Amino acid sequence: MSNPSPADIAAELRAEMGRQRVTQAKLADVLGVSQPQVSDRMLGTVDWRVTELIQVAEFLGVPVTRFLAGPEASKTHPTPTRPTPTRPVTPPPPPPPPPPTKRALSESEAA
């Protein structure tokens, strides 16, 4: 395996993000950085740290070598399916009680 260029790493990562519909904002959350910092790495203006690539690979459920092997890696290593996170279904709250009705006061109560 030759050393991949930052553009190769970004291309593989971008392809995997697209397959799994993961945004740069989500990767930023995973890495604990801002979305513009992820963008800088994707554009190649800042190099990826190995630890960041490992975190991203673990999050995406793919081997880190996917990003380091170049463009042919995704053809030989298909993307495993990652379970879609589900949220528990919470029933809506009950409607508020109706406002109290005003009853007419009798003459003795009005006095």
HUJO-V330612 format. One record per backbone hydrogen bond with DSSP energy under -1.0 kcal/mol. CO is the residue of the C=O (numbers start at 1). NH is the residue of the N-H. Records with the same first field share a line. If there is no record, write none. Layout:
BEGIN
CO=NH  NH
END
This chain:
BEGIN
5=9
6=10
7=11
8=12
9=13
10=14
11=15
12=16
13=17
14=18
15=19
16=20
17=22
23=27
24=28
25=29
26=30
27=31
28=32  33
34=38
35=39
36=40
37=41
38=42
39=43
40=45  46
49=53
50=54
51=55
52=56
53=57
54=58
55=59
56=60
57=61  62
63=66
64=67
65=69
70=73
72=76
73=77
106=110
107=111
END
